[in-house]
Amino acid sequence: MQLELEQTKLRLHEAQLEKAIRKDWKDVKGSLTPKNLGKQILTELISQKIQDKFRPKGILSESLAYGANMLAKKLGEKFKTFSGN
């Protein structure tokens, strides 16, 4: 009886893990489309350029670099939302 209960728990846990793997795989597959990869690369390039432009030399430039980086990320998110993905 105890053994059967443990086996049932293990099967249930296995099914939950398989479901999570399938969902994660769909998410990964969806993010690897050329359109999404392009958006990710563009956002990263813009962010990197902004960081290079405002190389921190003090608290003011560090704050500007941080703000510009956050703005680039938000623009990337808005672009992603606007394009429907």
Summary of the structure (lengths in Angstrom):
residues: 85
radius of gyration: 21.8
end to end distance: 49.0
largest distance: 68.9
contacts: 192
relative contact order: 0.10
helix: 88%
strand: 0%
